[in-house]
């Protein structure tokens, strides 16, 4: 296994997600307690330190500074739940050295990853439901528009629904 010090963006997206997502306020409170932090900036700094501790556990004291300047700067940075999930996975892997995985902060990172995964799965299911509803609507509109005559995609009364379904790959585009 190897480890490196992640970019500020990785930590900033994670902390920003904790800040922006009201459903995760309870978990943000847990992060504050575990990191002895009173702000998002302090949570970010604690996660950065966690990452540096793991790198030094792997390569030796003072080695984290060889990967990048140890000048972490927090700034809010929004990202999709899927991007946040990937950033958490990256940070979690890079912090999996020495006794870092036994820390409360690392364990909270694991909990956060699971919570974000649940959110991603929920969004994916909703998208599939919306696509199915749109497809049903398209065919209902087409049936009403074409009134039993031979269907013509270019003159169908549901062009917006058709374009959306072509865009998500649910139906084929007709030339």
Buried (B, 14 or more C-beta within 10 A) or exposed (E): EEBBBBEBEBBBBBBBBBBEBEEBEEBBEBBBEBBEBEEBBBBBBBBBBBBBBBBBBBBEEEBBEEBBEEEBEBEEBEBEBBBBBBBBBBBBBBBBBBEBBEBEBBEBBEEBBEBBBEBBEEEEEEEEEEBEEBBEBBBEBBEEBBEEEEEEBEEBBBEEBBEBBBEEEBBEEEE
